[in-house]
Amino acid sequence: MIPPRSGLRPPPPQGGATSGPAKPVPRWPTNVVLALAVSLATTAAFADSVALQGMLGNRALLIVNGSAPKSVAPGETHQGVKVVSTAGDQAVVEIEGKRHTLRIGDAPASVGGNGGTVRSSRIVLPVGSGGHFMAQGAINGRAVNFMVDTGATAVSMGVSDAERLGLDYKTGERGMVSTANGNAPAWRIRLASVRVGDVEVFDVEAIVAPQPMPFLLLGNSFLNRFQMKRDADQMVLERRY
């Protein structure tokens, strides 16, 4: 099926200076300064987001802050993420003293000390086979695979994907979309959140069509919030608002 290409149609310091000799500036012992530097460096290494991409035996394939996957065994630590245990399709990790359970296929968990807010504003997507840009992401916290489509007016999906994601699409606005096979009924809905990598956007319009689609389309209701630039074999999205 060729995905829909059109939008829905309706069916300062205090106090003054003091006189007297200047007082010596206190100096910290060298060991205190070194300890402080180590503490700051360790804090900076903590993760903001972490995802479990897969398993290699009992080793977890972790993606931390959008970096390349890293194989980590129980007891080992990578970028502030310690793998406590692994079993089946899930891993228990410890970050800043707190434990989290990760499962393969789940959206990246926001686990840093920033109160759960995703701070990144930049997405870099490599070109895939056929010249398409693919992206792993999430809709309302549920993992999905996107294909970037600048010709789609909104994030678009088929009914089967909407049902898998638990979306109550039938309460959305009914309308029609134009496809290669003519007009087809569809529903316009609002998604609570759409996430690609470490970037999350809220209240995003989406269209649900009855026909199955091979990929969920990352359309302009998401893309228009970014400045897009093609850089060699990469697409760079810089968030505007």
C-alpha positions as CSV (number, residue, x, y, z in Angstrom):
1,M,0.0,0.0,0.0
2,I,1.1,3.5,-0.8
3,P,0.6,5.6,2.4
4,P,-1.8,8.5,2.5
5,R,-0.4,11.8,1.3
6,S,-3.0,14.3,2.2
7,G,-4.6,15.4,5.4
8,L,-8.1,14.5,6.5
9,R,-11.1,16.2,5.1
10,P,-14.3,16.3,7.1
11,P,-16.8,13.1,5.9
12,P,24.9,40.9,43.4
13,P,27.1,40.5,47.0
14,Q,25.5,42.3,50.0
15,G,27.2,44.9,52.3
16,G,29.9,47.3,51.6
17,A,33.7,47.0,51.6
18,T,35.6,46.8,54.9
19,S,38.9,48.4,55.9
20,G,41.9,46.6,57.2
21,P,44.5,44.3,55.8
22,A,43.5,41.8,53.2
23,K,42.7,38.3,54.6
24,P,44.5,35.3,53.0
25,V,42.4,33.3,50.6
26,P,41.9,29.8,52.1
27,R,43.3,27.0,50.0
28,W,41.9,23.5,49.9
29,P,44.3,20.5,50.3
30,T,45.2,18.9,47.0
31,N,43.5,15.7,47.9
32,V,40.2,17.5,48.5
33,V,40.4,19.2,45.1
34,L,41.1,15.9,43.4
35,A,38.2,14.2,45.2
36,L,35.9,16.9,44.1
37,A,37.0,16.6,40.5
38,V,36.5,12.9,40.5
39,S,33.0,13.4,42.0
40,L,32.0,15.9,39.3
41,A,33.3,13.7,36.6
42,T,31.4,10.7,37.9
43,T,28.2,12.7,38.1
44,A,28.6,13.8,34.5
45,A,28.8,10.2,33.4
46,F,25.4,9.3,34.6
47,A,22.8,8.4,31.9
48,D,19.8,10.4,31.0
49,S,18.2,7.6,29.0
50,V,18.9,3.9,28.5
51,A,17.3,1.2,26.3
52,L,17.8,-2.6,26.0
53,Q,18.3,-3.4,22.4
54,G,18.9,-7.1,22.7
55,M,20.7,-9.9,24.6
56,L,24.0,-11.8,23.8
57,G,23.9,-14.7,26.1
58,N,23.7,-13.2,29.6
59,R,25.1,-9.9,28.3
60,A,22.7,-6.9,27.8
61,L,23.0,-4.7,24.7
62,L,22.5,-1.3,26.1
63,I,22.0,2.0,24.3
64,V,22.9,4.8,26.6
65,N,22.0,8.4,25.7
66,G,21.5,7.4,22.1
67,S,25.1,6.0,21.7
68,A,26.0,2.8,19.8
69,P,24.9,-0.4,21.5
70,K,27.3,-1.8,24.1
71,S,27.4,-5.4,25.4
72,V,27.5,-5.3,29.2
73,A,27.6,-8.3,31.5
74,P,26.0,-8.5,34.9
75,G,28.2,-6.7,37.4
76,E,29.8,-4.5,34.7
77,T,29.1,-0.7,34.4
78,H,28.8,1.3,31.2
79,Q,28.4,5.1,31.3
80,G,27.0,5.0,34.8
81,V,24.6,2.1,34.1
82,K,25.4,-1.0,36.0
83,V,23.8,-4.3,34.9
84,V,22.6,-6.1,38.0
85,S,21.1,-9.2,36.3
86,T,19.6,-10.5,33.0
87,A,16.9,-13.0,32.3
88,G,15.1,-13.8,29.0
89,D,14.3,-10.5,27.3
90,Q,14.9,-8.2,30.2
91,A,17.7,-6.7,32.3
92,V,17.8,-5.1,35.7
93,V,20.1,-2.1,35.8
94,E,21.2,0.3,38.6
95,I,21.7,4.0,38.0
96,E,22.5,6.5,40.8
97,G,21.5,3.9,43.3
98,K,18.1,3.2,41.8
99,R,17.2,0.0,40.0
100,H,15.2,-0.2,36.7
101,T,13.9,-3.1,34.7
102,L,14.4,-2.8,31.0
103,R,12.8,-5.0,28.4
104,I,13.7,-5.5,24.7
105,G,11.5,-3.4,22.5
106,D,10.4,-0.9,25.1
107,A,11.0,2.8,24.5
108,P,14.2,4.3,26.0
109,A,13.7,4.9,29.7
110,S,14.4,8.4,31.0
111,V,16.4,7.7,34.2
112,G,18.8,10.6,34.7
113,G,18.8,13.1,37.5
114,N,17.0,15.7,35.4
115,G,13.6,14.8,36.8
116,G,12.6,12.6,33.8
117,T,12.8,15.4,31.2
118,V,14.5,14.5,28.0
119,R,16.9,17.4,27.3
120,S,18.2,16.5,23.8
121,S,16.9,18.6,20.9
122,R,18.9,17.0,18.0
123,I,18.2,13.9,16.0
124,V,20.7,12.4,13.6
125,L,19.3,9.6,11.2
126,P,21.6,7.6,8.9
127,V,20.2,6.8,5.4
128,G,19.0,3.3,5.1
129,S,18.5,0.9,2.2
130,G,16.6,2.4,-0.7
131,G,17.6,5.9,0.4
132,H,15.0,6.0,3.2
133,F,15.6,7.4,6.6
134,M,14.5,4.9,9.3
135,A,14.2,5.6,13.1
136,Q,13.5,3.7,16.2
137,G,11.1,5.5,18.5
138,A,8.0,5.3,20.6
139,I,4.4,6.5,20.6
140,N,2.9,7.0,24.1
141,G,5.9,5.0,25.5
142,R,5.4,2.0,23.2
143,A,8.2,1.1,20.9
144,V,7.8,1.5,17.1
145,N,9.8,1.8,13.9
146,F,9.4,4.9,11.8
147,M,10.1,5.8,8.2
148,V,10.6,9.5,7.6
149,D,8.1,10.7,5.0
150,T,8.1,14.5,4.3
151,G,5.2,14.0,2.0
152,A,2.9,12.8,4.7
153,T,1.0,15.5,6.5
154,A,0.9,13.7,9.8
155,V,2.3,10.7,11.6
156,S,0.4,7.9,9.9
157,M,-0.3,4.3,10.7
158,G,-2.7,1.5,9.9
159,V,-5.4,0.2,12.2
160,S,-3.4,-2.8,13.2
161,D,-0.6,-0.6,14.5
162,A,-3.0,1.6,16.3
163,E,-4.6,-1.4,18.0
164,R,-1.2,-2.8,19.0
165,L,-0.3,0.6,20.5
166,G,-3.6,0.7,22.5
167,L,-4.9,3.8,20.7
168,D,-8.6,4.5,20.9
169,Y,-8.6,5.8,17.3
170,K,-12.4,5.2,16.8
171,T,-13.1,8.2,19.0
172,G,-11.1,10.4,16.6
173,E,-12.5,12.6,13.9
174,R,-13.7,10.6,10.9
175,G,-12.7,11.7,7.4
176,M,-11.2,10.5,4.1
177,V,-7.6,10.3,2.9
178,S,-6.3,10.1,-0.7
179,T,-4.3,7.0,-1.6
180,A,-3.0,5.4,-4.8
181,N,-6.2,3.4,-4.9
182,G,-8.5,6.3,-4.4
183,N,-10.2,7.8,-1.3
184,A,-10.3,5.7,1.9
185,P,-11.9,6.4,5.3
186,A,-9.5,7.3,8.2
187,W,-9.4,8.8,11.7
188,R,-7.6,11.9,12.9
189,I,-6.3,11.5,16.5
190,R,-3.9,13.2,18.9
191,L,-0.9,11.3,20.3
192,A,0.2,12.1,23.8
193,S,3.8,11.8,22.9
194,V,6.1,10.8,20.0
195,R,9.7,10.0,20.7
196,V,12.7,9.5,18.4
197,G,16.0,8.7,20.1
198,D,16.2,11.1,23.1
199,V,13.9,13.7,21.7
200,E,10.2,13.6,22.7
201,V,7.4,15.8,21.3
202,F,4.0,16.0,22.9
203,D,0.5,16.4,21.5
204,V,1.1,15.2,17.9
205,E,-1.5,14.8,15.3
206,A,-1.8,11.4,13.7
207,I,-3.9,9.7,11.0
208,V,-5.0,6.1,11.3
209,A,-6.0,4.4,8.0
210,P,-7.7,1.0,7.7
211,Q,-5.1,-0.5,5.4
212,P,-2.0,-2.1,6.9
213,M,1.2,-0.2,6.4
214,P,4.8,-1.7,6.4
215,F,6.1,1.2,8.5
216,L,4.7,4.0,10.6
217,L,5.3,7.2,8.8
218,L,7.0,10.0,10.6
219,G,5.1,12.8,8.9
220,N,5.0,16.6,9.1
221,S,3.0,16.9,12.3
222,F,6.3,15.8,14.0
223,L,8.9,17.0,11.4
224,N,7.5,20.5,11.2
225,R,8.7,21.1,14.8
226,F,12.3,20.7,13.6
227,Q,14.8,22.3,11.2
228,M,15.7,19.6,8.8
229,K,19.1,19.4,7.0
230,R,20.6,16.7,4.8
231,D,24.3,16.2,5.6
232,A,25.9,13.6,3.3
233,D,24.2,10.3,4.2
234,Q,22.5,11.7,7.3
235,M,19.4,13.7,8.1
236,V,19.8,16.1,11.0
237,L,16.8,17.4,12.8
238,E,17.2,20.4,15.1
239,R,14.3,21.2,17.3
240,R,12.7,24.6,16.8
241,Y,10.0,24.5,19.5
